[in-house]
Amino acid sequence: MRCSGGCREENGWRPVLSCDAVHPGSAPAFMLTCNLPASEVVSVKKGIILAMILLLVGFFVGFMANSKTTIVYESDCPREISFGGHTMKAEITVPAVDENKTGLEAMLYVEIVPGKGRIFANIDRMLFEEDTQNSFRTARDVAAEKTGIDVSGYDIIYTIETDATSIEGPSAGAAATVATISALTGKDIKDGVLITGAINHDGTIGRVSNVLEKAIAAGKSGIRTMLVPLTQGSIDKFETKRYCEDIGTSSICQNEDIPKTTSISEVAGLEVVEVVTIDDALEYLLDTD
């Protein structure tokens, strides 16, 4: 087949094609296009651009008419949220001492809210030293391990209220662990029982200072039982005494260090129990009902 073609202006540009069959029965394969004059091409492009602009303006106007802006204000403190029928928060009394080594009581609050696994020390009223902040981190980790609860989706806020401007030392670590476990499980903390002690990563209770002063203050406030680290239920010390011995006509004197053990329970007037691990402490501090 042999073909020839061109363009003809009849109500617009149309292709015109004429073919002569060279081989009977064969099918022609061809594509013929006609180019418009330059002036008409520019006119068509302008029309397309205008239509697109109008479409975009219409879409924007429709979107703004049907949308609304929501402003969310974050408060200084996370809101209280309930999980599984109980509020994930707890509080516990913590024995402490002031800068003069006088015993006093502090309140430690734990609040757990949905978050990103972060730990916050509320410094609204006082400053927490680094060792205290580290003890909160260890308390969180031990509480998670003991309860089997994944806390990576929660933020935990620790707050201590007391008559002090700063808190230092790890002695609230064990109490923070108990309070965190209480918040996670919903088990109440018993009244009349306190604990002082650091918390170690394996759940054991570490040594602290000023146990006697803390116990005396606790006893005066009506506390019945105070849990302390191993070997710190009594005070072992040496008292220096002068000893003289007559030998013949002479007297020989020397200073001697005499060991003395003082029971904190007897001095403070309350039961003092030594605990080795956080599991030991939980038996005294948490309700099992």
CYANA upper distance limits for C-alpha pairs under 8 A (distance plus 0.5 A):
  1 MET  CA     19 CYS  CA      7.15
  1 MET  CA     20 ASP  CA      5.98
  1 MET  CA     21 ALA  CA      4.40
  1 MET  CA     22 VAL  CA      4.43
  1 MET  CA     23 HIS  CA      6.32
  1 MET  CA     24 PRO  CA      8.37
  1 MET  CA     26 SER  CA      7.58
  1 MET  CA     27 ALA  CA      8.39
  1 MET  CA     28 PRO  CA      7.17
  2 ARG  CA     19 CYS  CA      6.03
  2 ARG  CA     20 ASP  CA      5.59
  2 ARG  CA     21 ALA  CA      6.61
  2 ARG  CA     22 VAL  CA      6.62
  3 CYS  CA     17 LEU  CA      7.59
  3 CYS  CA     18 SER  CA      6.18
  3 CYS  CA     19 CYS  CA      4.44
  3 CYS  CA     20 ASP  CA      6.60
  4 SER  CA     17 LEU  CA      6.42
  4 SER  CA     18 SER  CA      5.97
  4 SER  CA     19 CYS  CA      6.69
  5 GLY  CA     15 PRO  CA      7.77
  5 GLY  CA     16 VAL  CA      5.87
  5 GLY  CA     17 LEU  CA      4.55
  5 GLY  CA     18 SER  CA      6.41
  5 GLY  CA     32 LEU  CA      8.23
  6 GLY  CA     15 PRO  CA      6.38
  6 GLY  CA     16 VAL  CA      5.71
  6 GLY  CA     17 LEU  CA      6.97
  6 GLY  CA     34 CYS  CA      8.19
  7 CYS  CA     13 TRP  CA      6.89
  7 CYS  CA     14 ARG  CA      6.13
  7 CYS  CA     15 PRO  CA      5.06
  7 CYS  CA     16 VAL  CA      6.04
  7 CYS  CA     34 CYS  CA      6.42
  8 ARG  CA     13 TRP  CA      6.24
  8 ARG  CA     14 ARG  CA      6.08
  8 ARG  CA     15 PRO  CA      6.93
  8 ARG  CA     16 VAL  CA      7.06
  9 GLU  CA     13 TRP  CA      5.06
  9 GLU  CA     14 ARG  CA      6.93
 10 GLU  CA     14 ARG  CA      7.40
 13 TRP  CA     34 CYS  CA      7.34
 13 TRP  CA     36 LEU  CA      7.60
 14 ARG  CA     34 CYS  CA      7.33
 15 PRO  CA     32 LEU  CA      7.10
 15 PRO  CA     33 THR  CA      6.97
 15 PRO  CA     34 CYS  CA      6.64
 21 ALA  CA     26 SER  CA      8.27
 36 LEU  CA     40 GLU  CA      6.88
 36 LEU  CA     41 VAL  CA      6.81
 37 PRO  CA     41 VAL  CA      6.95
 38 ALA  CA     42 VAL  CA      6.86
 39 SER  CA     43 SER  CA      6.90
 40 GLU  CA     44 VAL  CA      6.73
 41 VAL  CA     45 LYS  CA      6.79
 42 VAL  CA     46 LYS  CA      6.71
 43 SER  CA     47 GLY  CA      6.81
 44 VAL  CA     48 ILE  CA      6.85
 45 LYS  CA     49 ILE  CA      6.72
 46 LYS  CA     50 LEU  CA      6.62
 47 GLY  CA     51 ALA  CA      6.68
 48 ILE  CA     52 MET  CA      6.78
 49 ILE  CA     53 ILE  CA      6.76
 50 LEU  CA     54 LEU  CA      6.72
 51 ALA  CA     55 LEU  CA      6.67
 52 MET  CA     56 LEU  CA      6.73
 53 ILE  CA     57 VAL  CA      6.69
 54 LEU  CA     58 GLY  CA      6.62
 55 LEU  CA     59 PHE  CA      6.71
 56 LEU  CA     60 PHE  CA      6.69
 57 VAL  CA     61 VAL  CA      6.67
 58 GLY  CA     62 GLY  CA      6.62
 59 PHE  CA     63 PHE  CA      6.61
 60 PHE  CA     64 MET  CA      6.71
 61 VAL  CA     65 ALA  CA      6.66
 62 GLY  CA     66 ASN  CA      6.87
 63 PHE  CA     67 SER  CA      6.52
 64 MET  CA     68 LYS  CA      8.20
 75 SER  CA     79 ARG  CA      8.45
 78 PRO  CA    113 VAL  CA      7.68
 79 ARG  CA    113 VAL  CA      8.24
 80 GLU  CA     87 THR  CA      7.94
 80 GLU  CA    111 GLU  CA      8.38
 80 GLU  CA    113 VAL  CA      7.71
 81 ILE  CA     87 THR  CA      6.82
 81 ILE  CA     88 MET  CA      7.62
 81 ILE  CA    113 VAL  CA      6.83
 82 SER  CA     86 HIS  CA      5.99
 82 SER  CA     87 THR  CA      4.83
 82 SER  CA     88 MET  CA      6.71
 83 PHE  CA     87 THR  CA      6.65
 83 PHE  CA     88 MET  CA      7.12
 86 HIS  CA    186 GLY  CA      6.93
 87 THR  CA    183 ALA  CA      8.09
 87 THR  CA    186 GLY  CA      8.05
 88 MET  CA    111 GLU  CA      6.65
 88 MET  CA    112 ILE  CA      5.90
 88 MET  CA    113 VAL  CA      7.89
 88 MET  CA    183 ALA  CA      5.24
 88 MET  CA    184 LEU  CA      6.59
 88 MET  CA    186 GLY  CA      7.48
 89 LYS  CA    109 TYR  CA      7.92
 89 LYS  CA    110 VAL  CA      5.85
 89 LYS  CA    111 GLU  CA      4.80
 89 LYS  CA    112 ILE  CA      6.53
 89 LYS  CA    180 THR  CA      8.33
 89 LYS  CA    182 SER  CA      8.16
 89 LYS  CA    183 ALA  CA      5.07
 89 LYS  CA    184 LEU  CA      8.24
 90 ALA  CA    109 TYR  CA      6.40
 90 ALA  CA    110 VAL  CA      5.74
 90 ALA  CA    111 GLU  CA      7.18
 90 ALA  CA    179 ALA  CA      6.10
 90 ALA  CA    180 THR  CA      7.60
 90 ALA  CA    182 SER  CA      6.69
 90 ALA  CA    183 ALA  CA      5.59
 90 ALA  CA    188 ASP  CA      8.40
 91 GLU  CA    107 MET  CA      7.38
 91 GLU  CA    108 LEU  CA      6.03
 91 GLU  CA    109 TYR  CA      4.88
 91 GLU  CA    110 VAL  CA      6.65
 91 GLU  CA    179 ALA  CA      6.63
 91 GLU  CA    189 ILE  CA      8.43
 92 ILE  CA    107 MET  CA      6.43
 92 ILE  CA    108 LEU  CA      5.85
 92 ILE  CA    109 TYR  CA      7.18
 92 ILE  CA    175 ALA  CA      7.49
 92 ILE  CA    176 ALA  CA      8.48
 92 ILE  CA    179 ALA  CA      6.76
 92 ILE  CA    189 ILE  CA      7.66
 93 THR  CA    105 GLU  CA      7.11
 93 THR  CA    106 ALA  CA      6.29
 93 THR  CA    107 MET  CA      5.23
 93 THR  CA    108 LEU  CA      6.71
 93 THR  CA    194 LEU  CA      7.03
 94 VAL  CA    105 GLU  CA      6.23
 94 VAL  CA    106 ALA  CA      5.56
 94 VAL  CA    107 MET  CA      6.44
 94 VAL  CA    108 LEU  CA      7.14
 94 VAL  CA    172 ALA  CA      7.13
 94 VAL  CA    175 ALA  CA      7.16
 94 VAL  CA    194 LEU  CA      6.99
 94 VAL  CA    195 ILE  CA      7.29
 94 VAL  CA    196 THR  CA      7.48
 95 PRO  CA    103 GLY  CA      7.74
 95 PRO  CA    104 LEU  CA      6.62
 95 PRO  CA    105 GLU  CA      5.22
 95 PRO  CA    106 ALA  CA      6.76
 95 PRO  CA    194 LEU  CA      7.60
 95 PRO  CA    195 ILE  CA      7.76
 95 PRO  CA    196 THR  CA      6.89
 95 PRO  CA    214 LYS  CA      5.97
 95 PRO  CA    215 ALA  CA      8.13
 95 PRO  CA    217 ALA  CA      8.40
 95 PRO  CA    218 ALA  CA      7.45
 96 ALA  CA    103 GLY  CA      6.27
 96 ALA  CA    104 LEU  CA      5.78
 96 ALA  CA    105 GLU  CA      6.12
 96 ALA  CA    106 ALA  CA      7.08
 96 ALA  CA    214 LYS  CA      6.34
 97 VAL  CA    101 LYS  CA      5.63
 97 VAL  CA    102 THR  CA      5.58
 97 VAL  CA    103 GLY  CA      4.78
 97 VAL  CA    104 LEU  CA      5.94
 97 VAL  CA    105 GLU  CA      8.30
 97 VAL  CA    210 ASN  CA      7.93
 97 VAL  CA    213 GLU  CA      7.69
 97 VAL  CA    214 LYS  CA      7.02
 98 ASP  CA    102 THR  CA      5.98
 98 ASP  CA    103 GLY  CA      7.15
 98 ASP  CA    104 LEU  CA      7.60
 98 ASP  CA    164 ALA  CA      7.47
101 LYS  CA    210 ASN  CA      7.79
101 LYS  CA    213 GLU  CA      7.63
102 THR  CA    213 GLU  CA      6.71
102 THR  CA    214 LYS  CA      8.24
103 GLY  CA    213 GLU  CA      5.37
103 GLY  CA    214 LYS  CA      5.10
103 GLY  CA    215 ALA  CA      8.06
103 GLY  CA    216 ILE  CA      7.45
103 GLY  CA    217 ALA  CA      5.53
103 GLY  CA    218 ALA  CA      8.37
104 LEU  CA    214 LYS  CA      7.08
104 LEU  CA    217 ALA  CA      6.15
104 LEU  CA    218 ALA  CA      7.94
105 GLU  CA    162 THR  CA      7.55
105 GLU  CA    217 ALA  CA      7.96
105 GLU  CA    218 ALA  CA      7.80
106 ALA  CA    160 ILE  CA      7.19
106 ALA  CA    161 GLU  CA      6.27
106 ALA  CA    162 THR  CA      5.20
106 ALA  CA    163 ASP  CA      8.29
107 MET  CA    160 ILE  CA      6.04
107 MET  CA    161 GLU  CA      5.69
107 MET  CA    162 THR  CA      7.05
108 LEU  CA    158 TYR  CA      7.56
108 LEU  CA    159 THR  CA      6.18
108 LEU  CA    160 ILE  CA      4.95
108 LEU  CA    161 GLU  CA      7.08
108 LEU  CA    176 ALA  CA      7.73
109 TYR  CA    157 ILE  CA      8.46
109 TYR  CA    158 TYR  CA      6.25
109 TYR  CA    159 THR  CA      5.51
109 TYR  CA    160 ILE  CA      6.77
109 TYR  CA    179 ALA  CA      8.10
110 VAL  CA    156 ILE  CA      7.41
110 VAL  CA    157 ILE  CA      6.23
110 VAL  CA    158 TYR  CA      5.38
110 VAL  CA    159 THR  CA      7.08
110 VAL  CA    176 ALA  CA      8.21
110 VAL  CA    179 ALA  CA      6.96
110 VAL  CA    180 THR  CA      6.80
110 VAL  CA    183 ALA  CA      7.61
111 GLU  CA    156 ILE  CA      6.26
111 GLU  CA    157 ILE  CA      5.70
111 GLU  CA    158 TYR  CA      7.28
111 GLU  CA    183 ALA  CA      7.77
112 ILE  CA    154 TYR  CA      6.89
112 ILE  CA    155 ASP  CA      6.27
112 ILE  CA    156 ILE  CA      5.09
112 ILE  CA    157 ILE  CA      6.95
112 ILE  CA    183 ALA  CA      7.78
112 ILE  CA    184 LEU  CA      8.42
113 VAL  CA    154 TYR  CA      5.97
113 VAL  CA    155 ASP  CA      5.88
113 VAL  CA    156 ILE  CA      7.07
114 PRO  CA    153 GLY  CA      6.53
114 PRO  CA    154 TYR  CA      4.84
114 PRO  CA    155 ASP  CA      6.45
115 GLY  CA    152 SER  CA      8.37
115 GLY  CA    153 GLY  CA      5.80
115 GLY  CA    154 TYR  CA      4.80
115 GLY  CA    155 ASP  CA      5.23
116 LYS  CA    152 SER  CA      6.49
116 LYS  CA    153 GLY  CA      5.51
116 LYS  CA    154 TYR  CA      6.11
116 LYS  CA    155 ASP  CA      6.49
117 GLY  CA    151 VAL  CA      6.54
117 GLY  CA    152 SER  CA      4.61
117 GLY  CA    153 GLY  CA      5.82
117 GLY  CA    154 TYR  CA      5.41
117 GLY  CA    155 ASP  CA      5.50
117 GLY  CA    156 ILE  CA      8.06
118 ARG  CA    152 SER  CA      8.36
118 ARG  CA    154 TYR  CA      7.57
118 ARG  CA    155 ASP  CA      5.22
118 ARG  CA    156 ILE  CA      6.96
119 ILE  CA    136 PHE  CA      8.20
119 ILE  CA    137 ARG  CA      7.40
119 ILE  CA    155 ASP  CA      6.33
119 ILE  CA    156 ILE  CA      5.51
119 ILE  CA    157 ILE  CA      6.54
119 ILE  CA    158 TYR  CA      8.29
120 PHE  CA    155 ASP  CA      8.01
120 PHE  CA    156 ILE  CA      6.66
120 PHE  CA    157 ILE  CA      5.13
120 PHE  CA    158 TYR  CA      6.66
121 ALA  CA    128 PHE  CA      7.74
121 ALA  CA    133 GLN  CA      7.36
121 ALA  CA    157 ILE  CA      6.43
121 ALA  CA    158 TYR  CA      5.49
121 ALA  CA    159 THR  CA      6.64
122 ASN  CA    157 ILE  CA      7.22
122 ASN  CA    158 TYR  CA      6.52
122 ASN  CA    159 THR  CA      5.51
122 ASN  CA    160 ILE  CA      8.13
123 ILE  CA    127 LEU  CA      5.96
123 ILE  CA    128 PHE  CA      7.35
123 ILE  CA    159 THR  CA      8.08
125 ARG  CA    161 GLU  CA      8.06
125 ARG  CA    165 THR  CA      7.61
126 MET  CA    164 ALA  CA      7.62
126 MET  CA    165 THR  CA      5.23
126 MET  CA    166 SER  CA      5.51
126 MET  CA    167 ILE  CA      7.68
127 LEU  CA    165 THR  CA      6.92
127 LEU  CA    166 SER  CA      4.95
127 LEU  CA    167 ILE  CA      6.66
128 PHE  CA    132 THR  CA      6.61
128 PHE  CA    133 GLN  CA      7.00
128 PHE  CA    166 SER  CA      6.34
128 PHE  CA    167 ILE  CA      5.46
128 PHE  CA    168 GLU  CA      6.67
129 GLU  CA    133 GLN  CA      6.98
129 GLU  CA    166 SER  CA      7.87
129 GLU  CA    167 ILE  CA      6.66
129 GLU  CA    168 GLU  CA      5.44
129 GLU  CA    169 GLY  CA      7.85
130 GLU  CA    134 ASN  CA      6.68
130 GLU  CA    168 GLU  CA      8.03
131 ASP  CA    135 SER  CA      6.73
131 ASP  CA    168 GLU  CA      7.08
131 ASP  CA    169 GLY  CA      6.08
131 ASP  CA    170 PRO  CA      6.33
132 THR  CA    136 PHE  CA      7.04
132 THR  CA    167 ILE  CA      7.60
132 THR  CA    168 GLU  CA      6.06
132 THR  CA    169 GLY  CA      5.88
132 THR  CA    170 PRO  CA      5.58
132 THR  CA    172 ALA  CA      8.07
132 THR  CA    173 GLY  CA      8.08
133 GLN  CA    137 ARG  CA      7.11
134 ASN  CA    138 THR  CA      6.87
134 ASN  CA    170 PRO  CA      8.41
135 SER  CA    139 ALA  CA      6.50
135 SER  CA    170 PRO  CA      6.15
135 SER  CA    172 ALA  CA      8.06
135 SER  CA    173 GLY  CA      5.53
135 SER  CA    198 ALA  CA      7.89
135 SER  CA    199 ILE  CA      7.26
136 PHE  CA    140 ARG  CA      6.71
136 PHE  CA    158 TYR  CA      7.99
136 PHE  CA    173 GLY  CA      6.84
136 PHE  CA    176 ALA  CA      7.13
136 PHE  CA    177 THR  CA      8.30
137 ARG  CA    141 ASP  CA      6.89
138 THR  CA    142 VAL  CA      6.60
138 THR  CA    173 GLY  CA      8.14
138 THR  CA    199 ILE  CA      7.40
138 THR  CA    200 ASN  CA      7.48
138 THR  CA    201 HIS  CA      6.49
139 ALA  CA    143 ALA  CA      6.49
139 ALA  CA    173 GLY  CA      6.58
139 ALA  CA    174 ALA  CA      7.56
139 ALA  CA    176 ALA  CA      6.41
139 ALA  CA    177 THR  CA      4.84
139 ALA  CA    180 THR  CA      7.80
139 ALA  CA    199 ILE  CA      7.18
140 ARG  CA    144 ALA  CA      6.65
140 ARG  CA    156 ILE  CA      8.49
140 ARG  CA    177 THR  CA      7.04
140 ARG  CA    180 THR  CA      7.19
141 ASP  CA    145 GLU  CA      6.76
141 ASP  CA    201 HIS  CA      8.12
142 VAL  CA    146 LYS  CA      6.59
142 VAL  CA    177 THR  CA      7.41
142 VAL  CA    201 HIS  CA      7.02
142 VAL  CA    202 ASP  CA      7.72
142 VAL  CA    203 GLY  CA      6.60
143 ALA  CA    147 THR  CA      6.58
143 ALA  CA    177 THR  CA      6.27
143 ALA  CA    178 VAL  CA      8.00
143 ALA  CA    180 THR  CA      6.65
143 ALA  CA    181 ILE  CA      5.73
144 ALA  CA    148 GLY  CA      6.13
144 ALA  CA    149 ILE  CA      5.76
144 ALA  CA    150 ASP  CA      6.91
144 ALA  CA    151 VAL  CA      7.05
144 ALA  CA    181 ILE  CA      8.14
145 GLU  CA    149 ILE  CA      7.63
146 LYS  CA    181 ILE  CA      8.36
147 THR  CA    181 ILE  CA      7.41
147 THR  CA    184 LEU  CA      8.13
147 THR  CA    185 THR  CA      7.93
149 ILE  CA    184 LEU  CA      8.23
151 VAL  CA    155 ASP  CA      8.24
170 PRO  CA    197 GLY  CA      7.93
170 PRO  CA    198 ALA  CA      5.67
170 PRO  CA    199 ILE  CA      8.09
170 PRO  CA    208 VAL  CA      8.11
171 SER  CA    196 THR  CA      6.30
171 SER  CA    197 GLY  CA      5.20
171 SER  CA    198 ALA  CA      5.19
171 SER  CA    199 ILE  CA      8.49
171 SER  CA    207 ARG  CA      8.49
171 SER  CA    208 VAL  CA      6.19
171 SER  CA    209 SER  CA      8.39
172 ALA  CA    176 ALA  CA      6.54
172 ALA  CA    196 THR  CA      6.81
172 ALA  CA    197 GLY  CA      6.86
172 ALA  CA    198 ALA  CA      6.86
173 GLY  CA    177 THR  CA      6.72
173 GLY  CA    197 GLY  CA      6.95
173 GLY  CA    198 ALA  CA      5.24
173 GLY  CA    199 ILE  CA      5.42
174 ALA  CA    178 VAL  CA      6.88
174 ALA  CA    195 ILE  CA      7.52
174 ALA  CA    196 THR  CA      7.14
174 ALA  CA    197 GLY  CA      5.93
174 ALA  CA    198 ALA  CA      5.92
174 ALA  CA    199 ILE  CA      5.43
174 ALA  CA    205 ILE  CA      7.29
174 ALA  CA    278 ILE  CA      7.54
175 ALA  CA    179 ALA  CA      6.69
175 ALA  CA    194 LEU  CA      8.49
175 ALA  CA    195 ILE  CA      6.53
175 ALA  CA    196 THR  CA      7.29
175 ALA  CA    197 GLY  CA      8.08
176 ALA  CA    180 THR  CA      6.56
177 THR  CA    181 ILE  CA      6.71
177 THR  CA    199 ILE  CA      8.07
177 THR  CA    278 ILE  CA      8.42
178 VAL  CA    182 SER  CA      6.64
178 VAL  CA    278 ILE  CA      8.18
178 VAL  CA    282 LEU  CA      7.41
178 VAL  CA    285 LEU  CA      8.19
178 VAL  CA    286 LEU  CA      8.48
179 ALA  CA    183 ALA  CA      6.69
179 ALA  CA    189 ILE  CA      8.13
180 THR  CA    184 LEU  CA      6.69
181 ILE  CA    185 THR  CA      6.53
182 SER  CA    186 GLY  CA      5.94
182 SER  CA    187 LYS  CA      5.52
182 SER  CA    188 ASP  CA      6.66
182 SER  CA    189 ILE  CA      7.33
182 SER  CA    286 LEU  CA      7.83
183 ALA  CA    187 LYS  CA      7.76
187 LYS  CA    286 LEU  CA      6.84
187 LYS  CA    287 ASP  CA      6.46
187 LYS  CA    288 THR  CA      7.60
187 LYS  CA    289 ASP  CA      8.30
188 ASP  CA    286 LEU  CA      6.35
188 ASP  CA    287 ASP  CA      6.07
189 ILE  CA    285 LEU  CA      6.08
189 ILE  CA    286 LEU  CA      5.22
189 ILE  CA    287 ASP  CA      6.76
190 LYS  CA    284 TYR  CA      8.29
190 LYS  CA    285 LEU  CA      5.85
190 LYS  CA    286 LEU  CA      6.27
190 LYS  CA    287 ASP  CA      6.81
192 GLY  CA    222 GLY  CA      7.81
192 GLY  CA    223 ILE  CA      5.20
192 GLY  CA    224 ARG  CA      5.81
192 GLY  CA    225 THR  CA      6.97
193 VAL  CA    223 ILE  CA      6.71
193 VAL  CA    224 ARG  CA      6.73
193 VAL  CA    225 THR  CA      5.36
193 VAL  CA    226 MET  CA      6.22
193 VAL  CA    227 LEU  CA      8.10
193 VAL  CA    284 TYR  CA      7.87
193 VAL  CA    285 LEU  CA      6.91
194 LEU  CA    223 ILE  CA      7.91
194 LEU  CA    225 THR  CA      6.96
194 LEU  CA    226 MET  CA      5.27
194 LEU  CA    227 LEU  CA      6.59
194 LEU  CA    285 LEU  CA      8.22
195 ILE  CA    226 MET  CA      6.08
195 ILE  CA    227 LEU  CA      4.96
195 ILE  CA    228 VAL  CA      6.59
195 ILE  CA    281 ALA  CA      8.27
196 THR  CA    208 VAL  CA      7.89
196 THR  CA    211 VAL  CA      8.22
196 THR  CA    226 MET  CA      8.20
196 THR  CA    227 LEU  CA      6.84
196 THR  CA    228 VAL  CA      5.98
196 THR  CA    229 PRO  CA      7.91
197 GLY  CA    205 ILE  CA      6.31
197 GLY  CA    206 GLY  CA      6.17
197 GLY  CA    207 ARG  CA      6.44
197 GLY  CA    208 VAL  CA      6.09
197 GLY  CA    228 VAL  CA      6.67
197 GLY  CA    229 PRO  CA      6.36
198 ALA  CA    205 ILE  CA      6.02
198 ALA  CA    206 GLY  CA      5.05
198 ALA  CA    207 ARG  CA      6.74
198 ALA  CA    208 VAL  CA      7.01
199 ILE  CA    203 GLY  CA      6.76
199 ILE  CA    204 THR  CA      6.67
199 ILE  CA    205 ILE  CA      5.53
199 ILE  CA    206 GLY  CA      6.38
199 ILE  CA    278 ILE  CA      8.44
200 ASN  CA    204 THR  CA      5.83
200 ASN  CA    205 ILE  CA      6.66
200 ASN  CA    206 GLY  CA      6.96
203 GLY  CA    277 THR  CA      6.18
203 GLY  CA    278 ILE  CA      6.04
203 GLY  CA    279 ASP  CA      8.31
204 THR  CA    276 VAL  CA      6.31
204 THR  CA    277 THR  CA      4.60
204 THR  CA    278 ILE  CA      6.56
205 ILE  CA    229 PRO  CA      6.31
205 ILE  CA    230 LEU  CA      8.33
205 ILE  CA    275 VAL  CA      7.68
205 ILE  CA    276 VAL  CA      6.09
205 ILE  CA    277 THR  CA      5.84
205 ILE  CA    278 ILE  CA      7.10
206 GLY  CA    229 PRO  CA      6.64
207 ARG  CA    229 PRO  CA      6.23
207 ARG  CA    230 LEU  CA      8.17
207 ARG  CA    232 GLN  CA      8.15
208 VAL  CA    229 PRO  CA      8.13
210 ASN  CA    214 LYS  CA      6.87
211 VAL  CA    215 ALA  CA      6.59
211 VAL  CA    228 VAL  CA      8.18
211 VAL  CA    232 GLN  CA      7.80
212 LEU  CA    216 ILE  CA      6.69
212 LEU  CA    264 ILE  CA      6.50
212 LEU  CA    268 ALA  CA      7.94
213 GLU  CA    217 ALA  CA      6.91
214 LYS  CA    218 ALA  CA      6.67
215 ALA  CA    219 GLY  CA      6.53
215 ALA  CA    226 MET  CA      7.59
215 ALA  CA    264 ILE  CA      7.75
215 ALA  CA    265 SER  CA      8.47
215 ALA  CA    268 ALA  CA      6.18
215 ALA  CA    270 LEU  CA      8.28
216 ILE  CA    220 LYS  CA      6.83
216 ILE  CA    267 VAL  CA      7.82
216 ILE  CA    268 ALA  CA      4.90
216 ILE  CA    269 GLY  CA      8.00
217 ALA  CA    221 SER  CA      6.94
217 ALA  CA    268 ALA  CA      8.33
218 ALA  CA    222 GLY  CA      7.08
218 ALA  CA    223 ILE  CA      5.90
218 ALA  CA    226 MET  CA      8.37
218 ALA  CA    268 ALA  CA      8.39
219 GLY  CA    223 ILE  CA      5.81
219 GLY  CA    224 ARG  CA      7.56
219 GLY  CA    268 ALA  CA      6.13
219 GLY  CA    269 GLY  CA      6.30
219 GLY  CA    270 LEU  CA      6.18
220 LYS  CA    268 ALA  CA      8.43
223 ILE  CA    270 LEU  CA      7.55
224 ARG  CA    270 LEU  CA      5.89
224 ARG  CA    271 GLU  CA      6.64
225 THR  CA    270 LEU  CA      6.41
225 THR  CA    271 GLU  CA      5.16
225 THR  CA    272 VAL  CA      6.37
225 THR  CA    273 VAL  CA      7.80
226 MET  CA    270 LEU  CA      7.84
226 MET  CA    271 GLU  CA      6.75
226 MET  CA    272 VAL  CA      5.47
226 MET  CA    273 VAL  CA      6.77
227 LEU  CA    272 VAL  CA      6.40
227 LEU  CA    273 VAL  CA      5.36
227 LEU  CA    274 GLU  CA      6.29
227 LEU  CA    275 VAL  CA      6.96
227 LEU  CA    281 ALA  CA      7.67
228 VAL  CA    232 GLN  CA      6.67
228 VAL  CA    233 GLY  CA      6.88
228 VAL  CA    272 VAL  CA      7.50
228 VAL  CA    273 VAL  CA      6.63
228 VAL  CA    274 GLU  CA      5.42
228 VAL  CA    275 VAL  CA      6.62
229 PRO  CA    233 GLY  CA      7.98
229 PRO  CA    274 GLU  CA      5.85
229 PRO  CA    275 VAL  CA      5.92
229 PRO  CA    276 VAL  CA      6.78
230 LEU  CA    274 GLU  CA      5.50
230 LEU  CA    275 VAL  CA      6.21
230 LEU  CA    276 VAL  CA      6.27
231 THR  CA    274 GLU  CA      7.42
232 GLN  CA    274 GLU  CA      7.48
233 GLY  CA    263 SER  CA      7.24
233 GLY  CA    264 ILE  CA      6.45
233 GLY  CA    265 SER  CA      7.90
233 GLY  CA    272 VAL  CA      6.58
233 GLY  CA    273 VAL  CA      7.18
233 GLY  CA    274 GLU  CA      6.49
234 SER  CA    261 THR  CA      7.07
234 SER  CA    262 THR  CA      5.98
234 SER  CA    263 SER  CA      5.01
234 SER  CA    264 ILE  CA      5.65
234 SER  CA    265 SER  CA      8.28
235 ILE  CA    261 THR  CA      6.05
235 ILE  CA    262 THR  CA      5.50
235 ILE  CA    263 SER  CA      6.99
235 ILE  CA    264 ILE  CA      7.46
236 ASP  CA    259 PRO  CA      7.61
236 ASP  CA    260 LYS  CA      6.25
236 ASP  CA    261 THR  CA      4.95
236 ASP  CA    262 THR  CA      6.92
237 LYS  CA    259 PRO  CA      6.25
237 LYS  CA    260 LYS  CA      5.88
237 LYS  CA    261 THR  CA      6.94
238 PHE  CA    257 ASP  CA      5.94
238 PHE  CA    258 ILE  CA      5.59
238 PHE  CA    259 PRO  CA      4.81
238 PHE  CA    260 LYS  CA      6.20
239 GLU  CA    257 ASP  CA      5.91
239 GLU  CA    258 ILE  CA      5.56
239 GLU  CA    259 PRO  CA      6.89
239 GLU  CA    260 LYS  CA      7.40
240 THR  CA    255 ASN  CA      6.93
240 THR  CA    256 GLU  CA      6.00
240 THR  CA    257 ASP  CA      4.91
240 THR  CA    258 ILE  CA      6.58
241 LYS  CA    255 ASN  CA      6.12
241 LYS  CA    256 GLU  CA      5.84
241 LYS  CA    257 ASP  CA      6.90
241 LYS  CA    258 ILE  CA      7.58
242 ARG  CA    253 CYS  CA      7.30
242 ARG  CA    254 GLN  CA      6.14
242 ARG  CA    255 ASN  CA      4.84
242 ARG  CA    256 GLU  CA      6.55
243 TYR  CA    253 CYS  CA      5.93
243 TYR  CA    254 GLN  CA      5.90
243 TYR  CA    255 ASN  CA      6.55
243 TYR  CA    256 GLU  CA      7.29
244 CYS  CA    251 SER  CA      6.99
244 CYS  CA    252 ILE  CA      5.93
244 CYS  CA    253 CYS  CA      4.38
244 CYS  CA    254 GLN  CA      6.87
245 GLU  CA    251 SER  CA      5.97
245 GLU  CA    252 ILE  CA      5.69
245 GLU  CA    253 CYS  CA      6.67
246 ASP  CA    250 SER  CA      6.23
246 ASP  CA    251 SER  CA      4.67
246 ASP  CA    252 ILE  CA      6.71
247 ILE  CA    251 SER  CA      6.30
247 ILE  CA    252 ILE  CA      7.62
262 THR  CA    267 VAL  CA      8.36
263 SER  CA    267 VAL  CA      7.01
264 ILE  CA    268 ALA  CA      6.37
264 ILE  CA    272 VAL  CA      7.55
265 SER  CA    269 GLY  CA      6.11
265 SER  CA    270 LEU  CA      5.82
265 SER  CA    271 GLU  CA      5.98
265 SER  CA    272 VAL  CA      5.84
266 GLU  CA    270 LEU  CA      7.75
275 VAL  CA    280 ASP  CA      6.29
275 VAL  CA    281 ALA  CA      6.80
276 VAL  CA    280 ASP  CA      7.10
277 THR  CA    281 ALA  CA      7.20
278 ILE  CA    282 LEU  CA      6.67
279 ASP  CA    283 GLU  CA      7.22
280 ASP  CA    284 TYR  CA      7.83
281 ALA  CA    285 LEU  CA      6.65
282 LEU  CA    286 LEU  CA      5.88
